[in-house]
C-alpha cells in the first residue's frame, strides 16, 4: 500500500528513511504547538481550543500534502500570519477574532481558486522580488519586536515611544537564555533546538516557582470554543477586503518560497526548473488554511523547516504523513503546552526573525530604487506594529519611487493597481 501511494522505490527511499525524516521535520517545527495558542490567546481566543485547532490543522495540512501531492512538505499555522491575526486585525483594527477567522477562511478560498485556475503564476510574477524579500524581512523584525516585548526587554515609554525594560528581571533573563540556547544548539546541528530551548526554559520556570505544574499528558481540551466560529458577515466590507488580501498575499509568497526552497534542497524540480504536481501542492496548502479557519486557528501554511526532513532523507509524501500523525499524538500534551510562559517562546520569535531576515542578502542594494522600498517595509512593519501597513507602504513607495525616477518599465499593472488601492484605503479609511 505504501509503495502504491508514495512510490518509495521510484524515489529511492525506504519506510525507515521516511519515518526518520518525518520525525526530524516535526521536531524542528513542533514549537508552533506552544507558540500559536499563546499568541492567539492574546486575541481573546480560548488557549486550549486553539491548541487543539493548531494540532488538527497541522495534521490535516500534512496528510493532504502527503497523500495528494506526495511531497515531504509539512504544514502548520504560520508564524507572522498569527501575529498579523492577533496584533493587527484584532488588536489594531478592532475586529473580533471571529471576524478575523472569517478573513482567514476567505483567503483560503481565494487561494484555492487561484491554485485551480492557474492565476497564481501571474500574481507571483507581478510582485517585484525586492518587495517579496522586504515583506519577509519586515515580518521577521515584527516578530523580533514581539519577542522582546513578551520578554519585557522592550517596554513602552511616553517620551521615547519605547525603551529598555528591566533586563535583570526573571522573564528577560530566561528569554535571553532561551535565545542563546537555540543559537548554540542550531550551531551544533541539533534539529530539535527550538523545542529543547522552550522546554528547558519552561523547566527553569518550574524550578524557580515562576510556573505552576499542571501535568504532562491529558485528554485533549474541547475545541468547541473556536470550532466553526468564523464570522463571514463582515468579510466583504471594504476595510476587511484589505485584510483578506494581506492574509492571501503573505500566504501566497510564503508558500511559493517554501515550495521552491524545499524542492531545490530535495532535487524535485524538473529539467525546466519547475515543480511537478505544483497545483496539487498549492491545493493542499489552501485546503489546510480553510480547514484551520474552520477549526479555529490562523492561516495554515507550508513550513521551511521541511528542509530539515528532506536533508534527513525525506523524498515522498510519507514524510509529511508521519509529521501529521505526530501532530495528532501531540494533542495529548495540552497540560505541558498550557505551562509554557511567554518568555519561553520569546527566544523562538527572535530566532525565526533571523531566518526571515536572511533573504536581505539578495536585495540589489546598489540600486537605490530597489533598496529603498525594502527599507520602508522593514522599518514600518515593526514601528507601526502592523504587517498590513508595512505591506501597503512598501507598494506605495515602490510605485512612487519608480515613477519619479523615470523607471516606468520596472512597474507593471499589478504593482500600480495595488499601490492605488492602498492609497485609497488610507485616504478613505
C-alpha positions as CSV (number, residue, x, y, z in Angstrom):
1,X,0.0,0.0,0.0
2,X,2.8,2.4,0.9
3,X,4.6,1.7,-2.3
4,X,1.4,2.3,-4.3
5,X,0.7,5.6,-2.5
6,X,4.1,7.1,-2.3
7,X,6.3,5.3,-4.9
8,X,9.1,4.7,-2.4
9,X,11.3,2.6,-4.8
10,X,10.9,5.1,-7.6
11,X,12.0,7.9,-5.3
12,X,14.9,5.8,-4.0
13,X,13.8,5.9,-0.4
14,X,12.6,3.4,2.3
15,X,10.0,3.4,5.1
16,X,12.6,3.8,7.8
17,X,14.2,6.8,5.9
18,X,10.8,8.5,5.5
19,X,9.9,8.0,9.2
20,X,13.2,9.4,10.4
21,X,12.7,12.4,8.1
22,X,9.2,12.9,9.4
23,X,10.4,12.9,13.0
24,X,13.2,15.3,12.1
25,X,10.8,17.8,10.5
26,X,8.3,17.5,13.4
27,X,11.0,18.3,16.0
28,X,12.1,21.4,14.1
29,X,8.6,22.8,13.8
30,X,6.9,21.5,17.0
31,X,7.5,24.8,18.7
32,X,4.3,26.1,16.9
33,X,2.3,23.9,19.3
34,X,3.4,26.1,22.2
35,X,3.7,29.5,20.4
36,X,0.5,29.6,18.4
37,X,-2.0,29.1,21.3
38,X,-0.3,31.7,23.4
39,X,-0.3,34.2,20.6
40,X,-3.9,33.7,19.6
41,X,-5.0,33.8,23.2
42,X,-3.9,37.4,23.1
43,X,-6.7,37.9,20.6
44,X,-9.2,36.6,23.2
45,X,-9.4,33.0,21.9
46,X,-9.5,30.0,24.2
47,X,-6.0,28.7,24.7
48,X,-6.9,25.0,25.0
49,X,-9.2,25.2,21.9
50,X,-6.5,26.9,19.8
51,X,-4.0,24.2,21.0
52,X,-6.3,21.5,19.6
53,X,-7.0,23.5,16.4
54,X,-3.3,24.0,15.9
55,X,-2.5,20.3,16.1
56,X,-5.5,19.3,14.0
57,X,-4.9,22.0,11.3
58,X,-1.3,20.9,11.0
59,X,-2.3,17.2,10.8
60,X,-4.9,17.9,8.1
61,X,-2.4,20.0,6.1
62,X,0.4,17.4,6.3
63,X,-1.9,14.5,5.5
64,X,-3.4,16.3,2.4
65,X,0.1,17.3,1.2
66,X,1.5,13.8,1.6
67,X,-1.4,11.9,0.1
68,X,-2.4,14.4,-2.6
69,X,0.9,15.9,-3.7
70,X,3.3,13.3,-2.4
71,X,5.8,15.8,-1.2
72,X,7.7,15.8,2.1
73,X,6.4,19.2,2.9
74,X,4.8,19.8,6.3
75,X,2.2,22.4,7.1
76,X,1.1,24.2,10.3
77,X,-0.3,27.6,11.4
78,X,2.3,30.1,10.1
79,X,4.5,32.4,12.2
80,X,3.9,36.0,11.2
81,X,0.4,35.3,10.0
82,X,-0.6,34.5,13.5
83,X,0.9,37.8,14.7
84,X,-0.9,39.7,12.0
85,X,-4.1,38.0,13.1
86,X,-3.8,38.9,16.7
87,X,-1.9,42.3,16.8
88,X,-3.1,43.9,13.6
89,X,-6.6,42.6,12.7
90,X,-7.9,42.1,16.2
91,X,-5.6,44.4,18.3
92,X,-5.1,47.4,16.0
93,X,-8.1,47.3,13.6
94,X,-10.5,46.3,16.4
95,X,-12.2,43.3,14.6
96,X,-13.3,40.4,16.7
97,X,-11.3,37.2,16.4
98,X,-14.4,35.5,14.9
99,X,-14.3,38.1,12.0
100,X,-10.5,37.5,11.7
101,X,-11.1,33.8,11.3
102,X,-13.7,34.6,8.6
103,X,-11.0,36.6,6.7
104,X,-8.6,33.6,7.0
105,X,-11.3,31.3,5.7
106,X,-12.0,33.6,2.7
107,X,-8.3,34.0,2.0
108,X,-8.0,30.2,1.9
109,X,-11.0,30.0,-0.6
110,X,-9.3,32.7,-2.8
111,X,-6.0,30.8,-2.6
112,X,-7.8,27.6,-3.7
113,X,-9.4,29.3,-6.7
114,X,-6.1,30.9,-7.7
115,X,-4.4,27.5,-7.5
116,X,-7.1,25.7,-9.6
117,X,-7.3,28.3,-12.3
118,X,-3.5,28.8,-12.6
119,X,-3.6,32.6,-11.9
120,X,-1.0,32.1,-9.2
121,X,1.9,32.5,-11.5
122,X,0.7,35.9,-12.8
123,X,0.1,37.1,-9.3
124,X,3.6,36.0,-8.0
125,X,5.4,37.2,-11.1
126,X,3.8,40.7,-10.9
127,X,5.3,41.4,-7.5
128,X,8.9,42.7,-7.6
129,X,11.5,40.4,-5.9
130,X,12.7,43.2,-3.7
131,X,9.2,43.6,-2.2
132,X,8.9,39.9,-1.6
133,X,12.2,39.9,0.3
134,X,11.3,43.1,2.2
135,X,8.0,41.7,3.3
136,X,9.6,38.5,4.7
137,X,12.3,40.5,6.5
138,X,9.7,43.0,7.8
139,X,7.7,40.2,9.3
140,X,10.8,38.9,10.9
141,X,11.5,42.3,12.5
142,X,7.9,42.4,13.7
143,X,8.3,39.0,15.3
144,X,11.6,40.1,16.9
145,X,9.9,43.2,18.4
146,X,7.1,41.0,19.7
147,X,9.6,38.6,21.3
148,X,11.4,41.5,23.0
149,X,8.0,42.8,24.2
150,X,6.9,39.5,25.6
151,X,10.2,39.2,27.5
152,X,9.9,42.7,29.0
153,X,13.2,43.7,27.4
154,X,11.5,46.4,25.3
155,X,8.7,48.4,27.0
156,X,6.6,51.4,26.1
157,X,7.8,54.9,27.1
158,X,5.6,58.1,26.7
159,X,8.7,60.2,26.0
160,X,10.7,58.0,23.6
161,X,7.9,55.6,22.4
162,X,10.0,52.6,23.5
163,X,12.8,52.0,25.9
164,X,14.7,49.2,27.6
165,X,12.9,47.3,30.4
166,X,14.3,45.6,33.4
167,X,16.8,43.2,31.8
168,X,17.6,41.7,35.2
169,X,14.1,40.5,35.7
170,X,13.5,36.8,35.6
171,X,11.4,36.8,32.3
172,X,14.1,38.8,30.5
173,X,16.9,36.6,31.7
174,X,15.0,33.5,30.7
175,X,14.2,34.8,27.3
176,X,17.8,35.7,26.6
177,X,18.9,32.3,27.8
178,X,16.4,30.6,25.6
179,X,17.6,32.5,22.6
180,X,21.3,31.9,23.3
181,X,20.5,28.2,23.8
182,X,18.7,27.9,20.4
183,X,21.6,29.5,18.5
184,X,24.2,27.3,20.3
185,X,22.2,24.1,19.6
186,X,21.5,25.0,16.0
187,X,25.2,25.7,15.5
188,X,25.9,22.2,16.9
189,X,23.5,20.7,14.3
190,X,20.6,19.8,16.7
191,X,17.4,19.6,14.7
192,X,15.2,20.0,17.8
193,X,17.0,23.0,19.1
194,X,13.9,25.3,19.3
195,X,11.7,22.9,21.2
196,X,14.5,21.9,23.5
197,X,15.0,25.6,24.4
198,X,11.3,26.1,25.0
199,X,11.1,23.1,27.3
200,X,14.4,23.9,29.1
201,X,13.3,27.5,29.9
202,X,9.8,26.2,31.0
203,X,11.6,23.7,33.2
204,X,13.6,26.5,34.8
205,X,10.4,28.5,35.3
206,X,9.1,25.5,37.2
207,X,12.3,25.1,39.3
208,X,12.2,28.7,40.4
209,X,8.5,28.7,41.1
210,X,7.5,31.1,38.4
211,X,5.4,28.4,36.5
212,X,2.9,26.2,38.1
213,X,3.0,22.4,37.3
214,X,-0.2,21.3,35.5
215,X,0.8,17.8,34.4
216,X,2.3,16.5,31.2
217,X,-0.4,14.5,29.4
218,X,-4.2,14.5,29.4
219,X,-7.1,14.1,27.1
220,X,-7.3,17.0,24.5
221,X,-9.3,20.1,25.6
222,X,-12.6,20.9,23.9
223,X,-12.4,22.6,20.6
224,X,-15.9,23.9,20.9
225,X,-14.9,27.5,21.8
226,X,-13.3,28.0,18.4
227,X,-14.8,25.3,16.1
228,X,-16.9,26.8,13.3
229,X,-16.9,30.2,15.0
230,X,-15.6,32.3,12.0
231,X,-17.8,35.2,11.1
232,X,-18.2,35.8,7.3
233,X,-20.7,38.6,7.5
234,X,-18.1,41.4,7.6
235,X,-15.6,39.9,5.2
236,X,-17.0,41.8,2.1
237,X,-16.6,45.2,3.8
238,X,-14.1,47.5,2.0
239,X,-11.8,47.7,5.0
240,X,-11.9,43.9,5.5
241,X,-11.1,43.1,1.9
242,X,-7.6,44.5,2.5
243,X,-7.2,42.2,5.5
244,X,-8.3,39.2,3.3
245,X,-5.8,40.3,0.7
246,X,-3.0,40.6,3.3
247,X,-3.6,37.1,4.6
248,X,-3.7,35.8,1.0
249,X,-0.7,37.8,-0.1
250,X,1.6,36.7,2.7
251,X,0.5,33.1,2.5
252,X,0.9,33.1,-1.3
253,X,4.6,34.1,-1.2
254,X,5.4,32.2,1.9
255,X,4.1,29.0,0.3
256,X,5.7,29.7,-3.0
257,X,9.1,30.4,-1.4
258,X,8.9,27.4,0.8
259,X,8.0,25.1,-2.1
260,X,10.9,26.3,-4.2
261,X,13.4,26.1,-1.3
262,X,12.3,22.5,-0.3
263,X,12.2,21.4,-4.0
264,X,15.7,22.7,-4.6
265,X,17.0,21.0,-1.5
266,X,15.4,17.7,-2.4
267,X,16.1,17.9,-6.1
268,X,12.4,17.7,-7.0
269,X,12.5,20.3,-9.8
270,X,12.3,19.1,-13.4
271,X,14.7,19.9,-16.3
272,X,13.0,23.3,-16.8
273,X,13.2,24.3,-13.1
274,X,9.5,23.7,-12.5
275,X,8.0,21.7,-9.7
276,X,5.8,18.8,-10.8
277,X,2.4,18.5,-9.2
278,X,2.6,22.2,-8.2
279,X,-1.1,22.5,-8.5
280,X,-1.7,19.7,-6.0
281,X,0.8,21.2,-3.5
282,X,-0.9,24.6,-3.7
283,X,-4.3,22.9,-3.4
284,X,-3.1,21.1,-0.2
285,X,-2.0,24.4,1.3
286,X,-5.2,26.2,0.6
287,X,-7.3,23.3,1.9
288,X,-5.3,23.4,5.1
289,X,-6.0,27.1,5.5
290,X,-9.7,26.6,5.0
291,X,-9.7,23.6,7.5
292,X,-7.6,25.6,10.0
293,X,-10.0,28.6,10.0
294,X,-12.9,26.2,10.4
295,X,-11.2,24.6,13.4
296,X,-10.2,27.9,14.9
297,X,-6.6,29.0,14.0
298,X,-4.9,31.5,11.8
299,X,-3.5,30.7,8.4
300,X,-2.0,27.3,7.9
301,X,0.9,27.3,5.5
302,X,3.9,25.2,4.3
303,X,6.9,25.3,6.6
304,X,10.5,25.9,5.6
305,X,11.5,23.6,8.4
306,X,10.6,20.8,6.0
307,X,14.1,21.2,4.5
308,X,15.4,19.5,7.7
309,X,13.4,16.4,6.9
310,X,14.5,16.5,3.3
311,X,18.1,16.8,4.4
312,X,17.5,13.7,6.6
313,X,16.4,11.7,3.6
314,X,12.7,12.5,3.1
315,X,11.7,12.2,-0.5
316,X,7.9,11.4,-0.6
317,X,4.7,12.4,1.0
318,X,5.1,9.7,3.6
319,X,7.4,12.1,5.4
320,X,4.6,14.6,5.6
321,X,2.1,11.9,6.7
322,X,4.5,11.0,9.6
323,X,4.6,14.6,10.7
324,X,0.8,14.8,10.6
325,X,0.5,11.7,12.8
326,X,2.9,13.2,15.3
327,X,0.8,16.4,15.5
328,X,-2.2,14.2,16.3
329,X,-0.2,12.5,19.0
330,X,0.7,15.9,20.3
331,X,-3.0,16.5,21.2
332,X,-2.4,14.7,24.4
333,X,0.3,17.1,25.8
334,X,-2.1,20.0,26.4
335,X,-1.1,20.4,30.1
336,X,2.5,20.9,29.0
337,X,1.5,23.4,26.4
338,X,-0.5,25.3,28.9
339,X,2.5,25.7,31.2
340,X,4.8,27.3,28.7
341,X,5.2,31.0,29.6
342,X,5.5,33.8,27.1
343,X,9.2,34.4,27.9
344,X,9.9,30.7,27.0
345,X,8.9,31.4,23.4
346,X,10.3,34.9,23.1
347,X,13.7,33.5,22.1
348,X,11.9,31.4,19.4
349,X,10.4,34.6,17.9
350,X,13.8,36.2,17.7
351,X,15.3,33.1,16.1
352,X,12.6,33.0,13.5
353,X,13.3,36.6,12.8
354,X,16.9,35.8,12.0
355,X,15.7,33.2,9.5
356,X,13.2,35.5,7.8
357,X,15.7,38.4,7.5
358,X,18.4,36.2,5.8
359,X,16.9,37.0,2.4
360,X,18.1,40.6,2.6
361,X,21.4,39.5,1.2
362,X,19.7,39.1,-2.2
363,X,18.5,42.7,-2.3
364,X,20.1,44.9,-5.1
365,X,21.5,47.4,-2.6
366,X,23.4,49.2,-5.3
367,X,20.1,50.1,-7.0
368,X,18.6,52.7,-4.6
369,X,15.1,52.4,-6.3
370,X,15.0,48.7,-5.3
371,X,16.6,49.0,-1.9
372,X,14.6,52.0,-0.6
373,X,11.2,50.2,-0.7
374,X,12.7,47.2,1.1
375,X,13.9,49.5,4.0
376,X,10.4,51.2,4.1
377,X,8.7,47.8,4.5
378,X,11.3,46.5,7.1
379,X,11.0,49.6,9.3
380,X,7.3,50.4,9.1
381,X,6.1,46.9,9.9
382,X,7.5,46.8,13.4
383,X,7.3,50.6,14.0
384,X,3.6,50.8,13.1
385,X,3.1,47.4,14.7
386,X,1.2,46.4,11.6
387,X,2.2,43.9,8.9
388,X,-0.6,45.2,6.7
389,X,0.6,48.8,6.9
390,X,4.1,47.7,6.1
391,X,3.0,45.9,3.0
392,X,0.9,48.9,1.9
393,X,3.7,51.4,2.3
394,X,6.0,49.1,0.5
395,X,3.9,49.0,-2.6
396,X,3.1,52.7,-2.5
397,X,6.8,53.6,-2.1
398,X,7.9,51.2,-4.8
399,X,5.4,52.7,-7.3
400,X,6.1,56.3,-6.4
401,X,9.9,55.9,-6.4
402,X,10.0,54.2,-9.8
403,X,7.6,56.7,-11.2
404,X,9.5,59.8,-10.0
405,X,12.8,58.2,-11.1
406,X,11.6,57.7,-14.6
407,X,11.9,53.9,-14.3
408,X,8.4,53.3,-15.8
409,X,9.5,49.9,-17.3
410,X,10.1,48.5,-13.8
411,X,6.4,48.9,-13.0
412,X,3.7,46.5,-14.0
413,X,-0.1,46.6,-13.8
414,X,-0.2,44.5,-10.6
415,X,2.0,46.8,-8.6
416,X,0.3,50.0,-9.8
417,X,-3.2,48.7,-9.1
418,X,-2.2,47.5,-5.6
419,X,-0.5,50.8,-4.8
420,X,-3.6,52.8,-5.9
421,X,-5.8,50.5,-3.8
422,X,-3.6,51.0,-0.8
423,X,-3.6,54.8,-1.3
424,X,-7.4,54.7,-1.5
425,X,-7.6,52.6,1.7
426,X,-5.6,55.2,3.6
427,X,-7.5,58.1,2.1
428,X,-10.9,56.8,2.9
429,X,-10.3,54.6,6.0
